[in-house]
Amino acid sequence: MKRQEIHPRALKLNLFSDELLRGALLCAGTIHDANCMTISWASMGVLWNKNIFVVYVRPTRYTYTFMEKANDFTVNFFEEKYNKVLTFCGTRSGKNVDKFRECNLTRIKSHHIQSPGIDESHLIIECQKIYFQDIVPDHFLDPDIDSLYPRKDYHRIYIGEIQRIYGVEQFIDPDFNRP
């Protein structure tokens, strides 16, 4: 797929749109040994004067092991025709199945980090981990949130500094003037 580098301020991505609601694949590891999982909970913005992308991974997920070992990760967005792939990668464990092989996904070398991107995606965000924090259930101010954790497997939050963004033209704001 033909992607080009996108300046973070030129990125047209609404995290409240169907783009993330249908999911993205979080990928961590190396070009030879990586796992991916579907995510639909994410945040993006500015923190500590850095452009950041935040992902959430339960410790019961196989990808958690890869996220703990890796210093970085990629977030890969797909066209709607990949919805079955996103469903598969969100409902199967990499412990039991090679998601890349089963879904005909191609790992590609990232430009600035070790974790690979996925060639079939139309937007890849490369992130360097800069912080993590476990969700503490005692801090829920809305008691209904705890109902999302029937197994009490509270997410670990990973904050990644965006290193590079590569995407197709639809993600580039044509009105952005690079400084």
C-alpha positions in Angstrom: 0.0 0.0 0.0 1.2 3.5 -0.9 1.6 5.4 2.4 3.5 8.7 3.0 4.8 10.3 6.2 2.2 12.6 7.8 3.1 15.4 10.2 1.2 14.8 13.5 -0.6 18.2 13.2 -1.6 17.3 9.6 -3.3 14.0 10.6 -7.0 13.8 10.0 -8.2 11.1 12.4 -11.3 11.4 14.5 -11.0 8.8 17.3 -14.7 9.1 17.8 -15.4 8.0 14.2 -15.9 4.5 12.8 -12.2 4.4 12.1 -11.4 3.4 15.7 -14.8 2.2 16.7 -14.3 -0.7 14.3 -10.9 -1.2 15.8 -7.2 -1.0 15.0 -4.4 -3.6 15.4 -1.9 -2.9 18.2 1.4 -4.6 17.3 4.4 -5.1 19.5 7.6 -7.2 19.2 10.0 -7.6 16.4 9.7 -8.2 12.6 10.3 -11.9 13.3 8.4 -12.3 16.6 5.4 -10.1 17.1 1.8 -10.3 18.1 -1.2 -8.1 17.3 -4.5 -7.6 18.9 -7.6 -5.6 18.1 -8.1 -2.4 20.1 -11.0 0.0 20.2 -10.1 1.9 23.3 -7.4 4.5 22.6 -6.6 8.1 23.2 -4.4 10.6 21.3 -3.2 14.1 22.1 -0.5 16.1 23.7 1.0 15.2 27.1 4.3 16.4 28.6 4.8 18.5 25.4 4.9 15.3 23.3 2.5 14.0 20.7 1.1 10.8 22.3 -1.0 7.8 21.6 -2.4 5.8 24.5 -3.4 2.1 24.4 -4.9 -0.2 27.0 -4.0 -3.9 27.3 -5.4 -6.4 29.8 -2.8 -8.6 31.5 -4.7 -11.6 30.4 -4.0 -10.8 26.7 -1.1 -12.5 25.0 -0.1 -9.2 23.5 0.5 -7.9 27.1 3.7 -10.1 27.2 5.0 -8.5 24.0 4.1 -5.0 25.2 6.1 -5.6 28.4 9.1 -6.7 26.5 9.1 -4.1 23.7 10.1 -0.5 24.1 7.6 0.5 21.4 4.5 -0.4 19.5 2.5 0.4 16.3 -1.2 1.1 15.9 -2.5 0.0 12.5 -5.8 1.2 11.0 -7.6 -0.6 8.2 -10.2 -0.1 5.6 -13.7 -1.4 6.3 -13.1 -4.5 4.2 -10.8 -5.8 6.9 -13.6 -5.9 9.6 -13.4 -9.8 9.6 -9.6 -9.6 10.2 -10.2 -7.2 13.1 -12.9 -9.5 14.6 -10.6 -12.5 14.2 -7.6 -10.7 15.9 -9.8 -9.5 18.7 -11.3 -12.9 19.5 -8.3 -15.3 19.0 -5.2 -15.5 21.1 -1.7 -15.4 19.5 -0.8 -18.2 22.0 -3.0 -20.5 19.9 -2.9 -19.1 16.4 -0.5 -17.2 14.2 -2.8 -14.2 13.4 -0.5 -12.9 10.7 -0.6 -16.1 8.8 -4.3 -16.8 9.4 -5.3 -13.3 8.2 -2.8 -13.0 5.4 -1.2 -10.0 7.2 2.3 -8.9 6.3 4.7 -7.6 9.0 6.8 -4.7 7.7 9.8 -3.0 9.2 9.0 0.2 10.9 10.9 3.3 10.0 12.0 4.5 13.5 11.1 1.7 16.0 11.6 -2.0 16.4 8.0 -3.2 16.5 6.6 -3.9 13.0 3.8 -2.3 11.2 1.2 -4.1 9.1 1.5 -3.6 5.3 -2.3 -4.0 4.6 -3.1 -1.1 6.9 -3.8 2.3 5.5 -2.5 4.2 8.5 0.4 3.2 10.8 1.4 5.2 13.9 4.8 4.3 15.3 5.1 4.9 19.1 8.0 4.8 21.6 6.7 3.8 25.1 7.3 6.6 27.6 5.0 5.6 30.5 2.7 2.9 31.8 0.2 2.7 34.6 -2.2 0.0 35.8 -5.8 0.9 36.2 -6.7 1.0 39.9 -10.3 0.1 40.5 -10.5 2.0 43.8 -10.1 5.2 41.7 -13.3 4.6 39.6 -15.6 7.5 40.4 -18.3 5.9 38.3 -19.1 2.5 39.9 -20.5 1.2 36.6 -17.0 1.1 35.1 -16.1 -1.8 37.2 -18.8 -3.9 35.5 -16.6 -3.9 32.4 -14.2 -6.1 34.4 -16.1 -9.2 35.4 -12.7 -11.1 35.6 -11.0 -8.2 37.5 -8.3 -8.1 34.7 -7.8 -4.4 34.8 -6.0 -2.8 31.8 -2.4 -1.5 31.8 -2.3 1.9 30.2 0.7 2.5 27.8 1.5 6.0 26.7 3.6 6.1 23.6 5.3 9.1 22.1 4.4 9.3 18.4 7.6 8.9 16.4 6.2 8.7 12.9 2.9 8.5 11.2 2.5 6.9 7.7 -0.8 6.9 5.9 -2.7 7.2 2.7 -3.8 10.6 1.4 -7.3 10.5 3.1 -5.5 11.0 6.4 -3.7 14.2 5.4 -5.3 17.6 6.1 -4.8 19.5 2.8 -5.0 22.8 4.7 -2.0 22.0 6.9 1.0 24.2 6.3 4.1 22.6 7.7 6.2 25.0 9.8 
